Amino acid sequence: MRDSPNKAPLTSIYNSALFLFKVHSWVESTANTSVSIPYISNETIVKSDDS
């Protein structure tokens, strides 16, 4: 019975770390796609200004 109080926080820490990692990777992939779109449009704007 003494082990359960120690195991519970470890499990919740592991679960929250796993959740944070999933959220981070999802945010990163979403940010990559949304960031690349304005970057491409900025590139075309710069190129059109050049010519």
C-alpha positions in Angstrom: 0.0 0.0 0.0 2.9 2.3 0.6 4.0 2.0 -3.0 0.7 3.4 -4.5 1.2 7.0 -3.3 4.6 7.0 -4.9 3.5 5.3 -8.1 0.5 7.6 -8.7 2.5 10.9 -9.1 5.0 9.1 -11.3 2.3 7.9 -13.6 0.6 11.3 -13.8 4.0 13.0 -14.5 4.6 10.5 -17.2 1.1 10.9 -18.7 1.4 14.7 -18.6 4.8 14.6 -20.2 3.5 12.3 -22.9 0.6 14.6 -23.4 2.8 17.7 -23.6 5.1 16.0 -26.1 2.1 15.1 -28.3 0.7 18.7 -28.0 4.2 20.1 -28.8 4.6 17.9 -31.9 1.1 18.8 -33.1 1.7 22.5 -32.5 5.0 22.3 -34.3 3.6 20.5 -37.3 0.6 22.9 -37.5 3.0 25.9 -37.1 5.2 24.6 -39.8 2.4 24.4 -42.3 0.9 27.7 -41.4 4.3 29.5 -41.3 5.3 28.1 -44.7 2.3 29.7 -46.4 3.0 33.3 -45.5 6.7 32.7 -46.2 6.0 31.5 -49.7 3.7 34.5 -50.3 6.3 36.8 -49.0 8.9 35.3 -51.3 6.6 35.9 -54.3 5.9 39.5 -53.2 9.6 40.1 -53.0 10.2 38.6 -56.4 7.5 40.6 -58.0 8.8 43.8 -56.4 12.2 43.0 -57.8 11.0 42.8 -61.4 
